[in-house]
Amino acid sequence: MNELELFLRFSFLGLSSLVSIISLLSLIKIKEMKVGFACVGFLLFTLEGILVSIGVFSSAVEAMVTPVTLLGVSFLALIFFYLSILKR
């Protein structure tokens, strides 16, 4: 694993965590379901960031980080983002 990949993995975790915290604080303040859906989407991206970052230290976790897993988590996050912008 090269330095660029390490940087990207930890940057993804840091940025997704930051956006998740901001969206969670917005959810607490606004208490609207659409913001909640966006918050869940960002939390899923944070979960993905945790998986790929822990994979640096553990080969057992790295074995779980398959393209199917990453695509599945990203697809679920996109579904929640779609629900957050859907007009009702």
N, C-alpha and C positions, 0 to 999 in steps of 0.2 A: 504494500500500500504506500503510495507516494504522499508527499506533503500536501499537494493540491487536494487530493481526495480527503485527507484528514481535515484540512481547513474547511472544505465544503460540507463535510458531515457535521462538524461542530458549529459552523455558521448557520446551517439549516436548523439545528436544534435551538440555537440562541435566538434567531429571528422569529421562529415559530413560537417559542415560549413567550417572547416579548409581545407579539401580536395576540396570543391567547390571553395573557394577563390583561391587556388593554380591553379586549372584547369581553372578558369576564367582568371587569370593573364597569363597563358600559351596561352589561346585562343587569348587574346589581342596581345601578342607578336608574335605568329606563324600565326594566322589567317587562319587556315586550318579547313575544315569542319569536319574531323574526330575528332579533338580535341573538336570541338563544340558539337558533339554528346555526347562525354564523359562528357563534362561540364553539359549538360542538364541532363544526368543520375545522376551525383553527386548532382545537384540542386534538383532533385526529392527526393533523399535520405535526403537532408536537409529539404525539405518540410515535409517529413514524421517525421523527428526529431522534427520539430516545432509542428506538430500536437500532438505527444505523450507527449511532454514537457508541452504544454499549457493545456493538459488534466489533469495535476496534479492540476492545479488551478481552472479549470472550468469543472463542471460536464456536461454542454451542449456540450463542445468540446470532452470530454471523451466519450460521447454517440456516437459521429461520428467516433471514433477510434475503428472500428470493424475489425475483421480479413479480411473481404472482402476488406475494404478500404486499409489496410496495404499491403495485397497481390497485390492489383491492382496497387498501387504506385510502389511497388518493381518490379512487372512485367514490367511496363512501363520503369523503370530505366534500367532493364536488356535488353530491346529491344534497348534502346539508346546505351548501352555499346556494344551490338552486332553490331549495325550499325557503331560504331567507330572502330571496328577491321575488318570489312568486307572489303575484297580486291575488288577494282573496276578496 
